Amino acid sequence: MRGLTKEASEIVRDMGLLPVSEYRTADGTRIDLVIMDGREKLLAIEFENSYKWIRQRLLYNIIKASRAGFSQLWIVYPFQIPHLGWIEEYAKDLGVEIKILKPEEFLEKIYSIKVQ
């Protein structure tokens, strides 16, 4: 998925936005890729390669995005999307909109990023 990170970074850079790989949050966690418009936090992106413990990983990613001040989180995940149930509601309660995308959808979707 490293190739996706590089390609997405190039696309958003061409759009005039700032991609930051391995973004470090104030509380010491890491987000795989974030998209910024100057100092405005537009989007957090996490790449998940394993189906093991995925619901727990998704929950952790939502919490990281929320605590870092991101209202949008995309998760790039190559497997069948699990039923999230209460996890989706929890994300909404935290003010985080989540999208789970297949790798082949991700680069197409990156063009839809809008500056708010």
Buried (B, 14 or more C-beta within 10 A) or exposed (E): BEEBBEEBBEBBEEBEBBBBBEBEBEEEBEBBBBBBBEEEBBBBBBBBEEEEEBEEBBBEBBBBBBBBEBBBBBBBBBEEEEEBEEBBEBBEEBEBBBBBBEBEEBBEBBEEBEEE
